[in-house]
Amino acid sequence: MTDRTLFRSGTPIKIAILAMGGQGGGVLADWIVDMAEHADWWAQTTSVPGVAQRTGATIYYLEMLPESTVKAAGRDPALAMMPTPGDVDLVVAAELMEGGRAIQRGLVTPDRTTLISSSHRSYAVAEKAAHGNGIADPNKVIKAGNQAAKRFYCFDLQALAEQAGSIISASLFGAIAGSATLPFSRADYEQTIRRAGVGVDPSLNAFALGFDAAAQALAAPAAIDTGRPMPGVPEHAESPHVQFLLDDLKQHFPLQAQPMMVAGLRRTLEFQDVPYASEYMEHMRRICKLDTQFGGPGKAWALTCAAARYVAVSMSYDDVIRVADLKTRSARFERVRTEVGAQPDQLVYTTEYMHPRLDEVCGTLPVALGRAIENSPAAGRYLSRFLRKGRFLRSGTLGGFLLLYSLAGMRRFRRATLRHHVETNSLEQWLGLVARTVEHDYELAVEVVNCRRLVKGYSDTHERGNSKYQRLSSAVGHLTGQPDAAGTLRALLAAALADDEGLKLDELLDKALSPEKRDIPWPI
């Protein structure tokens, strides 16, 4: 016990725990209550559930008083059921942004509150659905926590739990003990885990890791490194055919582009096969030749480096075949089991929500047949009757798995499908636009390559992104020859990524393509 313990005579200790489904927030709250009651304290816990697992965390609120204080008062205590801003002693967040939300709600105050948060992220729906990089900056939370909390502990408690084969509630429990925030001994905490009788050894191991991390924590958490290391360039490949491509990459392409090209090779190999990866290399050879011709060596090979990523992304589009492939991989089943904290002897069934549209069905058919159905209103109306509602499919059952596995096996026929025909034509048109643009404006050509980041996903996401990309592509001819055309296209791309509906993009396009409006300051 240290001078950081929160108990003040006659005043309850107030604790708020913010956790998502599957993180054991209820278990953590129950552990604290059990520990307090065995130490002759009064304790009460309530919970307010969030909307869903990643659109709102559950808030568990605890208040507790020692039995001696209750006896001295001569009556049972009246404990609150909800946290009050400015009146919380300890806030525990099972994910970094939940710690940020606690700060926003006013639950964390510099004169009183100890904040303990895991530094890992579970991305929100809005972050995943953004056209661009929608991931929130974690260091804003780190900075706010250092300012808002009396004491702030922040490290990857999820990783510690996984290291011990447990769930994050155990490592959070250890971090609370290691921070010496509550007036209980380490033995009190450990006995609580043993009394629970479930997963005792893994929980104790995770508890110990969390305890040590908190006990050795810096006075203020350091900023999180959000940079993404480039993939390394391996010396050897697993097969002679892939080794040939790897040797070609090392011998004929600039060093600056090689790491991303290795990632591109891996992606196209995974998507299809070795011949398809060879097509990727040929596309890159054309780009690199243009780069060499129009000043790439003096510009850090910017065109080749940008194309190395987006050519691979364009070639490995998300069709029904790829979605089925991703859903039937053993790594996905293992990831789901890990996320839900399943024990080795437990069965886990995943229910997939599938709602294919007519164009996705046509995309899996041979080109002629798919076109015929798309161009036939009668055929479209007939098939749409079967596609109006989504379907729930249990991929863990034999029937559900075999259905998805059969769809994934259609990759051998992918080159003959309508979707592949459409994507290949789009890719060739894009590369043709890059080739025409680089002859006049190198920087603008690099931005044309970057515009391809809009085309991703499937269904409505793909349709919206492709629509924006087509509008930007049409604008390139008008921008060529204008002052700072690359900067204009970069701003248009930023507007397209920031707005799902494309209203801001339309506004900026109108200005960029209207000579009489070009001198008007751009809206912020």
C-alpha positions, 0 to 999 in steps of 0.5 A, a space after each residue: 500500500 502506498 500514498 496513492 491509495 484512494 480511501 478517504 475516511 467516510 467516502 466511498 471509493 468510486 471506480 468506472 470500468 469501460 470494456 467492450 463485449 468479450 473483454 471481461 469487464 463484468 468479470 473484472 468488476 465482480 473480482 473487485 467486488 469479491 475482493 472488497 467483500 472478503 476484506 470486510 468492505 461494502 461493495 456495489 456494482 452496476 452496469 450500463 451496456 453499450 449499443 454494440 461491441 464496437 459502437 459503445 462500451 459497457 460502463 461498469 460502476 463500483 462504489 465501496 466502503 470499509 465495514 468499519 465506516 458503515 458501522 460507525 455511521 450506524 446505517 447501511 450506506 446509500 451507494 450511487 449507481 452511475 459515475 458522476 463527472 469529476 467524482 471518480 477515483 479510478 477509471 479502467 479502460 480496456 481499450 485506448 479510445 475508451 480511455 479517451 471517451 472517459 476523458 471526454 465524459 469528464 470522468 477523469 480529473 487531474 486532482 483525483 483520478 487514476 486512469 489505467 488504459 490498455 494502449 491497443 486498439 479495436 477499431 470502430 466501425 467508422 474507422 474501418 468504413 472510411 475511404 481513406 485512413 480513418 484510424 484515429 490518432 492514439 497519441 491525442 488520447 495519450 496527450 489528453 490522459 497525461 493532462 487530465 489524470 492525476 496518474 496515467 498508466 498506459 501499455 498494451 494489456 491485451 498483448 500481455 493477456 495473450 502472452 499469458 493465454 488469458 483475457 484482458 480482464 486479468 491483466 487489467 486486474 494486475 495493473 490495478 494492483 501494480 498501481 497500488 491505487 486500491 488499499 488491498 495487498 497483492 495476495 488479496 488480488 491473487 486469492 480473488 482469482 483463485 476463488 473464481 476457479 476458472 482459468 486460474 493459472 492463465 489468469 494469474 500469469 496475466 495478472 503478474 504481467 500486468 502487475 509488473 508493467 504497472 509497478 515499473 511504468 514511467 511517470 507519464 506514458 510515452 507517445 505511441 509509434 504509429 509508423 508502419 515499417 516497410 516489408 523486408 526484401 527476402 533473400 530466397 523464395 519458397 519455390 523456383 518460380 517465385 524465386 525467379 520473380 524475386 531475382 527479377 525484382 532485385 535486379 531490374 527495379 530501384 531499391 526504393 520501390 523493392 519493399 513495396 513491390 515484395 508486398 505487391 508480389 505476395 498479395 497477387 500470389 495470394 490472390 491468384 497464382 504465379 502467372 498473375 504475379 508475373 503480370 504484376 511484374 510486367 505492369 511494374 516494368 512499364 511504370 518503371 520504364 516511364 519513370 526512368 524516361 521522365 526523371 524518376 531517378 532524380 525524384 526518388 522514383 516516386 512514380 514507381 513507389 506509388 504504383 508498386 502499392 496500387 497496382 497490386 491493390 487494383 489487381 487483387 480486388 474484392 470479389 465474391 471469390 476472395 471474400 469466400 476465401 478469406 472467410 474459410 481460412 484457418 487463420 480467421 477461425 483462430 482469430 475469432 476464437 482468440 477474440 472471443 476468448 474460447 477455451 481449447 475444448 469449446 466449439 465456436 460457430 461463426 454466423 456470416 451475413 451474406 447479401 449478394 447483389 445482382 451485379 456481384 452474382 453476374 460478376 462470378 459468371 462468364 463474360 458473355 453470360 454475365 453481360 446478357 443477364 445484366 442487359 436483360 431487364 426480365 432476367 434481372 427482375 427474376 433473379 432479384 426476387 432471390 436476392 432481396 434479403 440477406 442470408 445468415 450462413 454458419 461457416 463453422 458447420 459442414 454445409 456452410 463451410 463447403 458452400 464458402 469453400 466451393 466459392 473460394 475454389 472458383 479462383 481457378 476460373 476467375 480470369 474468365 469471369 465478368 468481374 475480372 474482365 471489368 477490373 482488367 479493363 479499368 486497370 489498363 485504362 488507369 495505367 494508360 492515363 498515367 502514361 499519358 500524364 507523365 509525359 507532361 507532368 511527373 508530379 501530376 502522374 504520381 497523384 493519378 496513381 494515388 487516386 486509385 486508393 479510392 477503388 476498394 472493397 465490394 458492393 456499395 463501398 466499391 461502387 461509391 469509391 469507383 464513382 469518385 475515382 472516375 470523376 477524378 480521372 475525367 478531371 485529369 485532362 483539364 488539370 494538365 498544364 495548369 499551375 500546381 495541377 498535382 496539388 489540385 488533384 491531391 486536394 480533390 483526392 483528400 475531399 473524396 476520401 473525407 466525404 462519403 457522399 462526395 458533395 465536397 468533391 463536387 464543389 471542388 471539382 466545379 471550381 477546379 474545372 471552371 476557369 472563372 472560378 479558379 482564383 476563388 479561395 478554396 473552402 476549408 
